[in-house]
Amino acid sequence: RRIISPAFSIKYIASLEKLMLTCIKDLVYNIDEKLKNQGAILNIVNLIQICAVDIIGETSFGGKFNSIKAGEHPLPGKAWKEFRRRLM
């Protein structure tokens, strides 16, 4: 318990805010661009999933997957397929 406690301190979590905001700004920019170019139909669930993947990559692994800019990442789709497979 003592080993992982520093990873959950308020100070450390607060230091991650800047990294998360960068990913969220990328998401907002992506949404704005899609609305300008494609009209008003968006798959917001997918966009939030790939934003979460970028946030996890940035905060846990120290680098972005650039999923938001690419528009996709295989992880959410594979996780969803596995989830459905286990339920059915």
Secondary structure, DSSP 8 states (H G I E B T S, - for coil): -TTTGGGG-HHHHHHTHHHHHHHHHHHHHHHHHHHHHH-S---HHHHHHHHHHHHHIIIIISS---HHHHT--HHHHHHHHHHHHHH-
